[in-house]
Amino acid sequence: KHKKYKKNYLNLLPFVHIMANESDAIFANEPIIESIYMLSAIFFILSLGGLSNPETSRKGNLYGIYGMTLSIIATLFTDQMNFGALIKYLIMTVVGAIIGLRMAHTVEMINMPQLVAALHSFVGIAATIVGYGSYFKTENPDTAHDIELFIGVFIGVVTFIGSVIAWGKLDGKIRSEPLIILGGLRHVINLCVIIGSVILCIFFVTTRSLTFILIMTALALFLGWHLIMAIGGADMPVVVSMLNSYSGWATSASGFMLNNNLLIISGALVGSSGAILSYIMCKAMNRAFFSVIAGGFGLETNTQSNIAAGAESLETNLEEVMKDLKAAKSVIFVPGYGMAVSKCQKVVGNLCKELKARGKKANFCIHPVAGRLPGHMNVLLAEANVPYTMVKEMDEINKDFPTTDLVVVVGANDVVNPDALENPNSPIAGMPVCEVWKAKKTVVIKRSKGKGYAAIENPLFFRPNNRMFYGDAKVRMTECLNELTKDGAAAGGAVKDAKPEEDHKVDVIEEKEEDMTPYLSKCTKEIAVPREVYKLERRVAITPTQCRKLIKIGFRVKVETQAGEAAGFSDDAYKRAGAKITDTKDIWHNSEIIIKVRQPTENPNLGDHEADTLTNTKLLISYLYPGLNTDLLKRIHKDKPNLTMFALDCTPRTTRAQKLDTLS
């Protein structure tokens, strides 16, 4: 019935088998907590399956929420849950929920990698605390339990301190360059720490002395610090997924110590999926997993990039970029961390939609490790409501670059570096990259001439077919979007450059001379159509033909004088269609419904801002662009809280919504 989840259901067979064979024990002889744990584990598996696809990711998140909620509830049924413990449990649950909700509402998307790293540290410290608690509480433990305890504390401490260092590097509080101690001897140091921990484990199992755990904790703190400090900024996406794996194994270790099956299962799921993701990330960077763990990538070397002596990058300006965008038949956007920093994903998304609406081929190319987190760019574009069909993975779209007219690189650097494929001496040699230099022309938007996160030069910037468009990405992209919409189409619009008389001819052909008087007597509502005052804006919100259709379904229409003149529709044409021609003040001061092309702006005919004249207006329909005009919309809402604003640019482009789709 649900083909998308067929494979996910197959993953449940081992658990179904267990439930079938032990159902009597679970529901009759054993506490109900075991059956709840089993159900939670199933939800966690379904969650991973759902998160594997953007289209089912929301459902995957919900499954994870269901599983975690059941896990929390199940704790209420444990043998240790007396009244005093229940009060403490509820207090901790409420405090944790408040902190989690605050983080969810306050942390911006650009800080998501830091948040993920910080949350991993919580898992590590929790595993450490569980280990120490198990040591003091357990009486007469067996050897297996002591080994589990020792390993759990070791993994927990490494995960905790490693995640804290990763958070510091991602947040800029710790330098991103790798810190190397004693050169190549760093590997020997790490190996000695691990061997020393194994020896301490043997002593601990033999004597069960707290001293050996404390010494191991100190060694683990050093190892976690040393491992992550030695890893350069370019490998941070792998580090995040690697720490995710560590946190899973730490959770499993806690499960063994507490004899908790759910912790064992969920930890194994997170640990294995994190390890697989780390492998995928390393493959995308042509890096061996153990070389990433060993660290040292990003160190300054004596190798030189393929940049000719005296070569200079060529800069461009807004006018040239706009010429390129308008002339190009195919455009690919390649986003990077710069897009996240400038928070311009919505503007870039609208620009891409606008180009596509004009009949151009426009898509996004996503590198697997672009940004600071696996899937970082995908999350940002999803937040901007960019359709999944426009977002292509690097391997899928790399073959299209040679036939692409224009590539716009938005804040990306290392993932578009040609040295990865052309310079065997480069630190990133062999790393798969977006081959943007093969396009007919590239435009790179950067804040400065600085190097990328890998701290190496990029020859792309010096190629003859590349132009550098320096400045904040959001400012530059907004300028491009505004310029593109000036000549006849708002963001997401699809109005083509047509001569006014041609528009008029089309309308005359469709127009049927019909007396609208009988319909006007039955109209109960009125729609106002103002004249557009934006420079070079020729469109009008309603044509005479549309005017007739509205009147027939019960709407009177009043049109501002000369509102349709630039589009080729005379006032007489509107009068014949049954509309009332009126002045500017009547439109803005005495209308309940206003429909226009552009968002409210300063109107010289009013001597005021249009937003300040919506006294009697109850509904405003326009291209409002909430992501670009947040302050304007907040201002209107504050002054007119009962006014409903309908943003046509936010209408989904689906088959069911096609009648509302002004884009096509």
C-alpha positions as CSV (number, residue, x, y, z in Angstrom):
1,K,0.0,0.0,0.0
2,H,2.9,2.4,0.9
3,K,5.6,1.6,-1.6
4,K,7.9,4.3,-0.2
5,Y,8.1,2.4,3.1
6,K,8.3,-1.1,1.8
7,K,12.0,-1.4,2.6
8,N,11.6,0.2,6.0
9,Y,8.9,-2.4,7.0
10,L,11.4,-5.1,6.1
11,N,13.7,-3.7,8.7
12,L,11.1,-4.4,11.3
13,L,11.0,-8.2,10.8
14,P,13.6,-9.0,13.5
15,F,11.6,-7.1,16.0
16,V,8.3,-8.6,14.9
17,H,9.9,-12.0,15.3
18,I,10.9,-11.2,18.9
19,M,7.5,-9.9,19.8
20,A,5.8,-12.9,18.3
21,N,8.0,-15.4,20.3
22,E,8.0,-13.4,23.5
23,S,4.6,-11.7,23.5
24,D,3.5,-13.7,26.6
25,A,6.5,-12.6,28.5
26,I,6.2,-9.0,27.4
27,F,2.5,-8.5,28.1
28,A,1.9,-10.9,30.9
29,N,5.0,-11.8,32.9
30,E,7.3,-8.9,32.2
31,P,6.5,-5.2,32.9
32,I,4.6,-3.3,30.3
33,I,7.7,-1.1,29.9
34,E,9.3,-3.8,27.6
35,S,6.4,-3.6,25.1
36,I,6.6,0.2,25.1
37,Y,10.3,0.0,24.5
38,M,9.7,-2.3,21.6
39,L,7.2,0.1,20.0
40,S,9.6,3.0,20.5
41,A,12.4,1.0,18.8
42,I,10.1,0.5,15.8
43,F,9.3,4.2,15.6
44,F,13.0,5.0,15.7
45,I,13.6,2.7,12.7
46,L,10.7,4.2,10.8
47,S,12.2,7.6,11.7
48,L,15.5,6.8,10.1
49,G,13.7,5.5,7.0
50,G,11.6,8.7,6.7
51,L,14.6,10.9,7.1
52,S,16.4,9.3,4.2
53,N,14.2,11.2,1.7
54,P,13.3,14.9,1.7
55,E,9.7,14.2,0.8
56,T,9.2,12.0,3.8
57,S,11.5,13.8,6.2
58,R,8.6,15.4,8.1
59,K,7.0,12.1,8.7
60,G,10.3,10.7,9.8
61,N,10.7,13.5,12.3
62,L,7.2,12.7,13.7
63,Y,8.1,9.0,14.1
64,G,11.1,10.0,16.0
65,I,9.0,12.3,18.3
66,Y,6.5,9.5,18.8
67,G,9.3,7.0,19.8
68,M,11.0,9.5,22.2
69,T,7.7,10.4,23.8
70,L,6.9,6.7,24.4
71,S,10.4,6.3,25.8
72,I,9.9,9.1,28.3
73,I,6.4,7.7,29.3
74,A,7.9,4.2,29.7
75,T,10.3,5.5,32.4
76,L,7.2,6.1,34.6
77,F,6.7,2.3,34.9
78,T,10.2,1.4,36.1
79,D,10.6,-0.3,39.5
80,Q,12.6,2.6,40.9
81,M,9.8,5.2,40.2
82,N,8.4,6.1,43.6
83,F,6.7,9.3,44.5
84,G,9.9,11.2,45.3
85,A,11.6,10.0,42.1
86,L,8.5,10.9,40.1
87,I,8.6,14.5,41.3
88,K,12.3,14.8,40.4
89,Y,11.6,13.1,37.0
90,L,8.8,15.5,36.1
91,I,10.8,18.6,37.2
92,M,13.7,17.5,35.0
93,T,11.4,16.7,32.1
94,V,9.8,20.2,32.3
95,V,13.1,21.9,32.6
96,G,14.5,20.0,29.7
97,A,11.4,20.7,27.6
98,I,11.7,24.4,28.3
99,I,15.4,24.5,27.4
100,G,14.7,22.5,24.2
101,L,11.8,24.7,23.1
102,R,13.8,27.8,23.7
103,M,16.7,26.5,21.7
104,A,14.4,25.5,18.8
105,H,12.8,28.9,18.7
106,T,16.0,31.0,19.1
107,V,18.8,29.2,17.3
108,E,19.0,30.4,13.7
109,M,19.6,28.0,10.8
110,I,23.2,29.3,10.4
111,N,24.0,28.1,13.9
112,M,22.5,24.6,13.4
113,P,25.9,22.9,13.0
114,Q,27.0,24.3,16.4
115,L,23.7,23.2,18.0
116,V,24.1,19.7,16.7
117,A,27.7,19.5,18.0
118,A,26.5,20.8,21.4
119,L,23.7,18.3,21.6
120,H,26.2,15.5,21.0
121,S,28.2,16.7,24.0
122,F,25.0,16.2,26.1
123,V,24.9,12.5,25.1
124,G,28.6,12.1,26.0
125,I,28.3,13.7,29.4
126,A,25.1,11.6,30.1
127,A,26.9,8.4,29.3
128,T,29.8,9.4,31.6
129,I,27.4,10.2,34.4
130,V,25.6,6.9,33.9
131,G,28.9,5.1,34.1
132,Y,30.0,6.7,37.3
133,G,26.5,6.2,38.8
134,S,26.6,2.5,37.8
135,Y,30.0,2.2,39.6
136,F,28.7,3.5,42.9
137,K,25.3,1.8,42.8
138,T,26.0,-1.7,41.5
139,E,26.9,-4.3,44.1
140,N,28.8,-7.4,43.2
141,P,29.0,-6.7,39.5
142,D,30.4,-9.3,37.1
143,T,33.4,-8.8,34.8
144,A,31.2,-8.0,31.7
145,H,29.5,-5.2,33.6
146,D,32.8,-3.6,34.6
147,I,34.1,-3.7,31.1
148,E,30.8,-2.2,29.8
149,L,31.1,0.5,32.5
150,F,34.7,1.3,31.6
151,I,34.1,1.5,27.8
152,G,30.9,3.5,28.3
153,V,32.8,6.2,30.4
154,F,35.7,6.2,27.9
155,I,33.4,6.8,24.9
156,G,31.2,9.2,26.7
157,V,34.2,11.4,27.8
158,V,35.7,11.4,24.3
159,T,32.3,12.3,22.8
160,F,31.8,15.1,25.3
161,I,35.1,16.9,25.0
162,G,35.3,16.2,21.2
163,S,31.8,17.8,20.7
164,V,32.7,20.8,22.8
165,I,35.8,21.4,20.7
166,A,33.8,20.9,17.5
167,W,31.2,23.4,18.7
168,G,34.0,25.9,19.5
169,K,35.5,25.5,16.0
170,L,32.2,25.8,14.2
171,D,31.2,28.9,16.3
172,G,34.6,30.6,15.7
173,K,35.6,30.5,19.4
174,I,38.4,28.1,18.5
175,R,40.6,28.5,15.5
176,S,39.7,26.2,12.6
177,E,43.3,25.4,11.7
178,P,44.5,22.0,12.9
179,L,46.6,22.0,16.0
180,I,49.5,19.5,15.6
181,I,51.5,18.4,18.6
182,L,55.0,17.1,17.9
183,G,54.4,16.6,14.2
184,G,54.0,13.0,13.2
185,L,54.3,11.8,16.8
186,R,50.7,12.8,17.4
187,H,49.6,9.4,16.1
188,V,52.0,7.7,18.6
189,I,50.6,9.9,21.4
190,N,47.0,8.8,20.5
191,L,48.0,5.2,20.3
192,C,49.7,5.3,23.7
193,V,46.6,6.8,25.2
194,I,44.4,4.0,23.8
195,I,46.9,1.3,24.9
196,G,47.1,2.9,28.3
197,S,43.3,2.9,28.7
198,V,43.2,-0.8,27.8
199,I,45.8,-1.5,30.5
200,L,43.8,0.6,33.0
201,C,40.6,-1.3,32.1
202,I,42.4,-4.6,33.0
203,F,43.5,-3.1,36.3
204,F,40.0,-1.8,37.0
205,V,38.3,-5.1,36.3
206,T,40.8,-6.8,38.6
207,T,40.7,-4.4,41.5
208,R,37.5,-2.3,40.8
209,S,39.4,0.7,42.1
210,L,37.9,4.2,41.3
211,T,41.5,5.5,40.8
212,F,41.8,3.7,37.4
213,I,38.5,5.2,36.2
214,L,39.6,8.7,37.1
215,I,42.9,8.2,35.4
216,M,41.2,6.9,32.3
217,T,38.8,9.8,32.4
218,A,41.7,12.2,32.3
219,L,43.3,10.3,29.4
220,A,40.0,10.3,27.5
221,L,39.6,14.0,28.0
222,F,43.1,14.5,26.4
223,L,42.4,12.1,23.6
224,G,39.0,13.7,22.7
225,W,40.6,17.2,22.8
226,H,43.7,16.1,20.8
227,L,41.7,14.2,18.1
228,I,39.3,17.1,17.2
229,M,41.9,19.9,17.6
230,A,44.1,18.1,15.0
231,I,41.2,18.1,12.5
232,G,41.1,21.1,10.1
233,G,38.0,23.2,9.2
234,A,37.6,21.5,5.8
235,D,36.8,18.2,7.5
236,M,34.2,19.6,10.0
237,P,31.2,18.0,8.2
238,V,32.8,14.6,8.7
239,V,33.6,15.4,12.3
240,V,30.0,16.3,13.0
241,S,28.7,13.0,11.6
242,M,31.6,11.1,13.3
243,L,30.6,12.6,16.7
244,N,27.0,11.6,15.9
245,S,28.2,8.0,15.6
246,Y,30.2,8.3,18.9
247,S,27.1,9.6,20.7
248,G,25.2,6.5,19.4
249,W,27.8,4.1,20.7
250,A,27.9,6.0,24.0
251,T,24.1,5.5,24.3
252,S,24.5,1.8,23.6
253,A,27.1,1.5,26.3
254,S,24.7,3.2,28.7
255,G,22.1,0.7,27.7
256,F,24.4,-2.2,28.5
257,M,25.2,-0.7,31.9
258,L,21.6,-0.1,32.7
259,N,20.3,-3.3,31.1
260,N,18.1,-1.1,29.0
261,N,17.2,-2.7,25.6
262,L,15.9,0.6,24.1
263,L,19.1,2.4,24.8
264,I,21.1,-0.4,23.2
265,I,18.9,-0.5,20.1
266,S,18.6,3.3,19.6
267,G,22.3,3.8,20.3
268,A,23.2,1.1,17.7
269,L,20.9,2.8,15.2
270,V,22.5,6.2,15.7
271,G,26.0,4.8,15.9
272,S,25.8,2.8,12.7
273,S,23.9,5.5,10.7
274,G,26.5,8.1,11.9
275,A,29.3,5.8,10.8
276,I,27.7,5.2,7.4
277,L,27.2,9.0,7.0
278,S,30.8,9.6,7.9
279,Y,31.9,7.2,5.3
280,I,29.7,8.9,2.7
281,M,31.1,12.3,3.6
282,C,34.7,11.0,3.4
283,K,34.0,9.5,0.0
284,A,32.5,12.8,-1.2
285,M,35.8,14.4,-0.1
286,N,38.1,11.6,-1.4
287,R,39.4,11.2,2.1
288,A,40.1,8.0,4.1
289,F,38.0,7.9,7.3
290,F,41.0,7.1,9.4
291,S,43.0,10.0,7.9
292,V,40.3,12.4,9.0
293,I,40.3,10.9,12.5
294,A,44.1,11.3,12.6
295,G,43.8,14.9,11.6
296,G,46.2,17.3,10.1
297,F,44.3,18.3,7.0
298,G,44.4,22.0,6.3
299,L,48.0,22.6,7.3
300,E,50.0,25.0,5.2
301,T,52.2,23.2,2.7
302,N,54.8,24.3,0.1
303,T,52.6,23.1,-2.7
304,Q,51.2,25.8,-5.1
305,S,47.9,26.0,-6.7
306,N,47.5,26.2,-10.5
307,I,47.4,30.0,-10.6
308,A,49.6,31.7,-13.1
309,A,52.1,34.2,-11.7
310,G,50.7,37.7,-11.8
311,A,47.2,36.4,-12.6
312,E,44.4,38.7,-11.4
313,S,40.7,37.9,-10.8
314,L,38.3,39.9,-13.0
315,E,35.5,41.8,-11.1
316,T,32.1,42.5,-12.4
317,N,29.1,44.7,-11.5
318,L,25.4,44.5,-11.2
319,E,24.8,45.7,-14.8
320,E,27.0,43.0,-16.3
321,V,25.5,40.3,-14.1
322,M,22.0,41.3,-15.1
323,K,22.9,41.1,-18.8
324,D,24.3,37.6,-18.2
325,L,21.2,36.5,-16.3
326,K,18.8,37.8,-19.0
327,A,20.8,36.4,-21.8
328,A,21.4,32.9,-20.3
329,K,19.0,30.1,-21.3
330,S,20.3,27.8,-18.5
331,V,21.5,28.9,-15.0
332,I,22.8,26.8,-12.2
333,F,23.2,28.2,-8.6
334,V,25.9,26.6,-6.4
335,P,25.3,27.6,-2.8
336,G,27.9,27.4,0.0
337,Y,28.4,28.5,3.6
338,G,28.3,32.2,2.5
339,M,24.6,31.7,1.7
340,A,24.0,30.5,5.2
341,V,26.0,33.4,6.7
342,S,24.1,36.1,4.7
343,K,20.7,34.3,5.2
344,C,19.9,34.8,1.5
345,Q,18.4,31.4,0.7
346,K,14.9,32.9,0.2
347,V,16.2,35.6,-2.1
348,V,18.2,33.1,-4.1
349,G,15.2,30.7,-4.2
350,N,13.0,33.5,-5.5
351,L,15.5,34.5,-8.1
352,C,15.8,30.9,-9.3
353,K,12.0,30.6,-9.5
354,E,11.8,33.9,-11.4
355,L,14.3,32.6,-14.0
356,K,12.5,29.3,-14.4
357,A,9.2,31.2,-14.8
358,R,10.7,33.1,-17.7
359,G,11.3,29.8,-19.5
360,K,14.9,29.4,-18.5
361,K,16.4,26.2,-17.2
362,A,17.3,27.0,-13.6
363,N,18.5,24.6,-10.8
364,F,20.7,24.3,-7.7
365,C,23.8,22.1,-7.5
366,I,24.4,20.8,-4.0
367,H,27.8,19.4,-2.9
368,P,27.5,16.8,-0.2
369,V,29.8,18.6,2.3
370,A,28.9,22.2,1.4
371,G,28.5,24.3,4.6
372,R,29.4,23.0,8.1
373,L,27.0,20.1,8.3
374,P,25.9,17.2,6.1
375,G,22.8,18.4,4.2
376,H,23.3,22.0,5.4
377,M,22.4,23.6,2.0
378,N,19.4,21.2,1.5
379,V,18.0,22.3,4.9
380,L,18.4,26.0,4.0
381,L,16.7,25.6,0.6
382,A,13.9,23.6,2.1
383,E,13.4,26.4,4.6
384,A,13.1,28.8,1.6
385,N,10.4,26.5,0.0
386,V,12.5,25.7,-3.0
387,P,10.9,22.7,-4.8
388,Y,12.9,19.5,-4.4
389,T,12.8,19.1,-8.2
390,M,15.1,22.2,-8.5
391,V,17.7,20.9,-6.0
392,K,20.2,18.5,-7.7
393,E,23.0,16.6,-6.1
394,M,26.5,17.2,-7.4
395,D,26.8,13.8,-9.1
396,E,23.5,14.3,-10.8
397,I,24.1,17.7,-12.3
398,N,27.9,17.8,-12.9
399,K,27.5,16.5,-16.4
400,D,25.3,19.5,-17.2
401,F,27.9,22.2,-16.6
402,P,29.6,22.1,-20.0
403,T,26.2,23.0,-21.6
404,T,25.2,25.6,-19.0
405,D,25.3,29.3,-20.0
406,L,25.8,30.7,-16.5
407,V,26.8,29.4,-13.1
408,V,26.2,31.6,-10.0
409,V,28.3,30.5,-7.1
410,V,26.8,31.9,-3.9
411,G,29.3,31.9,-1.0
412,A,30.9,28.6,-2.0
413,N,34.7,28.2,-2.3
414,D,36.4,24.8,-1.6
415,V,33.6,22.8,-3.2
416,V,34.2,24.5,-6.6
417,N,38.0,24.5,-6.6
418,P,39.4,23.1,-9.9
419,D,42.7,22.1,-8.1
420,A,40.8,19.1,-6.6
421,L,40.8,17.5,-10.1
422,E,43.7,19.3,-11.9
423,N,46.5,19.7,-9.3
424,P,47.8,16.4,-7.8
425,N,49.8,18.4,-5.2
426,S,46.8,20.2,-3.8
427,P,45.7,19.2,-0.3
428,I,42.2,18.5,-1.7
429,A,43.5,16.5,-4.7
430,G,41.0,13.9,-5.8
431,M,38.1,15.4,-3.9
432,P,34.9,15.4,-6.0
433,V,33.8,19.0,-6.6
434,C,31.2,20.9,-8.6
435,E,32.8,21.4,-12.0
436,V,31.5,24.9,-12.5
437,W,34.5,26.1,-14.5
438,K,33.3,24.0,-17.4
439,A,30.3,26.3,-17.9
440,K,30.4,29.1,-20.5
441,K,30.6,31.7,-17.7
442,T,30.7,31.7,-13.9
443,V,29.9,34.5,-11.4
444,V,31.2,34.1,-7.9
445,I,29.6,36.1,-5.1
446,K,32.0,36.5,-2.2
447,R,32.3,39.0,0.7
448,S,36.1,39.3,0.2
449,K,39.1,37.8,-1.5
450,G,39.9,35.5,1.4
451,K,40.4,31.8,1.2
452,G,37.8,29.2,2.0
453,Y,37.4,27.1,5.2
454,A,40.2,24.7,3.9
455,A,42.6,27.7,3.8
456,I,43.8,27.1,0.2
457,E,43.7,29.3,-2.9
458,N,41.0,28.7,-5.6
459,P,42.2,29.0,-9.2
460,L,38.6,29.3,-10.3
461,F,38.6,33.0,-9.3
462,F,41.4,33.7,-11.9
463,R,39.8,31.8,-14.8
464,P,39.1,34.0,-17.9
465,N,35.4,32.9,-18.0
466,N,34.9,33.8,-14.3
467,R,33.8,37.1,-12.8
468,M,34.0,38.1,-9.1
469,F,30.9,39.9,-7.7
470,Y,32.1,41.0,-4.3
471,G,29.8,41.9,-1.5
472,D,27.3,40.4,0.9
473,A,25.4,37.6,-0.8
474,K,22.0,38.8,0.4
475,V,22.6,42.3,-0.8
476,R,23.9,41.2,-4.2
477,M,21.1,38.6,-4.7
478,T,18.4,41.1,-3.7
479,E,19.8,43.7,-6.2
480,C,19.6,41.0,-8.9
481,L,16.1,40.1,-8.0
482,N,14.9,43.7,-7.9
483,E,16.5,44.5,-11.3
484,L,15.1,41.4,-12.9
485,T,11.6,42.3,-11.7
486,K,11.7,45.9,-12.9
487,D,11.4,44.9,-16.6
488,G,8.1,43.1,-16.3
489,A,8.0,40.2,-13.8
490,A,8.0,40.2,-10.0
491,A,9.8,37.4,-8.2
492,G,8.2,34.2,-9.2
493,G,6.2,36.0,-11.9
494,A,6.0,34.8,-15.5
495,V,4.9,37.9,-17.4
496,K,6.9,38.1,-20.6
497,D,8.2,41.3,-22.2
498,A,5.4,42.0,-24.6
499,K,4.5,45.2,-26.4
500,P,1.5,47.1,-24.9
501,E,-0.4,47.0,-28.2
502,E,0.0,43.2,-28.4
503,D,-1.5,42.8,-24.9
504,H,-4.4,45.0,-26.0
505,K,-5.0,43.0,-29.2
506,V,-5.1,39.8,-27.2
507,D,-7.7,41.3,-24.8
508,V,-9.8,42.6,-27.7
509,I,-9.9,39.1,-29.3
510,E,-11.1,37.6,-26.0
511,E,-13.5,40.4,-25.3
512,K,-17.2,39.9,-26.0
513,E,-19.4,43.0,-26.1
514,E,-22.0,42.3,-23.5
515,D,-24.2,44.5,-21.4
516,M,-23.0,44.0,-17.8
517,T,-25.8,46.0,-16.2
518,P,-28.0,43.0,-15.2
519,Y,-25.0,41.5,-13.4
520,L,-24.0,44.7,-11.6
521,S,-27.3,44.9,-9.8
522,K,-26.6,41.5,-8.2
523,C,-23.0,42.3,-7.1
524,T,-22.5,42.4,-3.3
525,K,-18.7,43.0,-3.0
526,E,-16.3,45.4,-4.7
527,I,-12.7,45.0,-5.8
528,A,-10.4,48.0,-6.4
529,V,-7.6,48.0,-8.9
530,P,-5.0,50.7,-8.3
531,R,-2.5,52.0,-10.8
532,E,1.0,50.6,-10.4
533,V,3.6,53.4,-9.5
534,Y,6.8,51.4,-9.6
535,K,9.3,52.6,-12.2
536,L,9.0,50.6,-15.4
537,E,6.1,48.5,-14.1
538,R,3.6,48.1,-17.1
539,R,1.3,45.5,-15.7
540,V,-2.1,45.9,-14.2
541,A,-3.7,43.5,-11.8
542,I,-7.0,42.9,-13.7
543,T,-7.7,43.1,-17.4
544,P,-11.1,44.0,-18.9
545,T,-11.8,40.4,-19.7
546,Q,-11.1,39.4,-16.1
547,C,-13.3,42.3,-15.0
548,R,-16.3,40.8,-16.7
549,K,-15.7,37.4,-15.1
550,L,-15.5,38.9,-11.6
551,I,-18.7,40.9,-12.2
552,K,-20.6,37.8,-13.2
553,I,-19.7,36.0,-10.0
554,G,-20.8,39.0,-7.8
555,F,-17.9,41.5,-7.6
556,R,-18.1,45.1,-8.7
557,V,-14.8,46.4,-10.0
558,K,-13.5,49.9,-9.7
559,V,-10.3,50.8,-11.5
560,E,-8.0,53.8,-11.0
561,T,-7.7,56.2,-13.9
562,Q,-5.1,55.1,-16.4
563,A,-4.4,51.9,-14.4
564,G,-4.2,49.8,-17.5
565,E,-2.7,52.4,-19.9
566,A,0.8,51.0,-19.7
567,A,-0.5,47.5,-20.4
568,G,-2.5,48.7,-23.4
569,F,-6.0,48.8,-21.7
570,S,-7.8,52.1,-22.0
571,D,-10.3,53.4,-19.4
572,D,-13.0,53.0,-22.0
573,A,-12.2,49.3,-22.3
574,Y,-12.8,48.9,-18.6
575,K,-16.0,50.9,-18.7
576,R,-17.3,48.6,-21.5
577,A,-16.4,45.7,-19.3
578,G,-18.6,47.2,-16.5
579,A,-15.9,48.6,-14.3
580,K,-16.1,52.0,-12.6
581,I,-13.2,54.4,-13.2
582,T,-12.3,56.5,-10.2
583,D,-9.4,58.5,-8.7
584,T,-6.4,57.4,-6.5
585,K,-7.8,58.5,-3.1
586,D,-11.1,56.7,-3.6
587,I,-9.2,53.5,-4.5
588,W,-7.0,53.6,-1.4
589,H,-9.3,55.2,1.2
590,N,-12.7,53.6,0.4
591,S,-12.0,50.0,-0.8
592,E,-12.5,46.8,1.2
593,I,-10.6,44.6,-1.3
594,I,-7.5,45.8,-3.2
595,I,-5.7,43.7,-5.8
596,K,-2.4,44.9,-7.2
597,V,0.8,43.7,-8.7
598,R,3.4,45.3,-6.5
599,Q,3.6,45.5,-2.8
600,P,2.5,48.8,-1.2
601,T,5.0,51.7,-1.7
602,E,5.3,55.5,-1.7
603,N,2.6,56.8,-4.0
604,P,3.2,60.3,-5.5
605,N,-0.4,60.6,-6.5
606,L,-1.4,60.1,-2.8
607,G,1.4,62.1,-1.3
608,D,1.7,59.2,1.2
609,H,2.8,55.6,1.5
610,E,0.1,53.2,0.3
611,A,0.4,51.2,3.5
612,D,-0.8,54.1,5.5
613,T,-4.0,54.6,3.6
614,L,-5.5,51.1,4.0
615,T,-8.1,52.5,6.5
616,N,-11.1,50.6,5.3
617,T,-9.3,47.7,3.5
618,K,-10.0,44.2,4.7
619,L,-8.2,42.2,2.1
620,L,-5.0,43.0,0.1
621,I,-3.9,40.7,-2.7
622,S,-0.5,41.2,-4.2
623,Y,3.0,40.0,-4.7
624,L,4.1,40.7,-1.1
625,Y,7.3,38.6,-0.7
626,P,7.2,38.1,3.0
627,G,10.8,37.0,3.1
628,L,12.0,40.3,1.5
629,N,9.4,42.8,2.9
630,T,9.2,41.6,6.5
631,D,9.4,45.1,8.0
632,L,6.7,46.4,5.7
633,L,4.3,43.6,6.5
634,K,4.9,43.9,10.2
635,R,4.2,47.6,9.9
636,I,0.9,47.0,8.1
637,H,-0.2,44.3,10.5
638,K,0.6,46.5,13.5
639,D,-1.5,49.4,12.2
640,K,-4.3,47.2,10.6
641,P,-4.4,44.0,12.6
642,N,-7.7,43.0,11.0
643,L,-6.4,43.3,7.5
644,T,-5.8,40.0,5.6
645,M,-2.9,40.0,3.2
646,F,-2.7,37.3,0.5
647,A,0.8,36.8,-1.0
648,L,0.4,35.5,-4.5
649,D,4.1,34.7,-4.6
650,C,3.6,32.1,-1.9
651,T,1.0,30.2,-3.8
652,P,2.2,26.6,-4.3
653,R,2.8,25.6,-7.9
654,T,0.7,22.4,-7.7
655,T,-1.9,21.0,-10.0
656,R,-4.7,21.6,-7.5
657,A,-3.7,25.2,-7.0
658,Q,-3.2,25.9,-10.8
659,K,-6.2,28.3,-10.9
660,L,-4.4,30.4,-8.3
661,D,-1.1,30.1,-10.1
662,T,-0.3,33.5,-11.5
663,L,3.2,32.3,-12.4
664,S,2.0,30.4,-15.5
